[in-house]
Amino acid sequence: MRAGDILDGKYQLVEEIGRGGFGVVWRSVDTRLGREIAVKVISDSAELGAGDIARFSHEARAVAKLNHPHIVTLHDIGETATGRPYLVMELVPGRSLAAVAKQARPGLPQVLDWLGQVCVALAAAHRADVVHRDIKPENIMITDAGSAKVLDFGIARLDGRPGGLTTVGSVIGSPIYLAPERWADGPVDGRVDLYAVGCMLYELCVGQRPFNAGTVVGLMRQHVDVQPPRPRQLAPELPLLLERLILDLLAKDPAHRPADGLEVARRLAEIKPGRGDELRAGADAAWALGAAGSPAEAARRLWPLIGEFARECGPHDPRTLRTCHDLAIWFAADGRVPEAVGLLGEVLGTGIGGRQAEDAARDLARLTAQLPPRTAPVTGQLALLVG
């Protein structure tokens, strides 16, 4: 194909704007309607039989019925003079998520917003019994207006098999984002797309992919058998709720993944980036109240913050335990020494180390000396605080 060619007497190819494993995308013009469009011509390298093309056409008709703001609209399908299938799609001004991320890693709020939009789009497609099968950053368009759109629905149905392998054992789809069940010759459903979303979330939020084997066989083994490092091991600043969601999406068993895209979108919307800094500001404000002579009010304000720290950062996160230490100090200043001693002892029992452990041990020794005779520390507070 070359610029100037006209398909079916109406779609004129103007310039090549993209090229991938399945085909070439052309900026084109619908000469009858006078509008710009995108035409994707399936590559000659894709070995297609009559059954492949029939299945592709069937899936394309289902995709064409999808009318969603975060799905690139499919207008038409056809065949070139040489029998190659092509798709006529809306032309989306923007860049792929892969291109955006290559230029600069997006901020966490932007990632959560974009992938939330992707999940809402996937939910709509899955309700129509359309599974994408090749979700990856290259197939997510970020428009010039800043929204996300999913493209290339149905292309992976040219694979010739219900699972992820061709008859000669070649992987169809992107191995980096391929769910464990896609590596087997069996049926799949929308949860393979959600697994791919989990891989993208991990990559965009952590800064590296969950699995990084140098070969396709190595990637298969990792996807099927190996647990990835926990995201917060590599990026401790990530919210705990985000880590839990990513690991749920990457569950080996699809039954253990979120039920649908709407659930994932809801959980993404509940994650508040920077919430840890906001909570720390609240704890600092409470400390200032205690330092100004109001230890009871300081303790009253710190108590609920600890539960929020635990949900946002983790129950044994240093920020959570630092706030527990602060609470113990104001308990003691308010005359509640048994509670202060018990709480500090439980904080040390979590296995904290470094300067934080030294400070807690010093204050515990000082406050233990202030315990009234035959008075036992109050225990069980930490578990109550962190929920």
Summary of the structure (lengths in Angstrom):
residues: 387
radius of gyration: 27.5
end to end distance: 63.0
largest distance: 97.1
contacts: 1232
relative contact order: 0.07
helix: 50%
strand: 13%
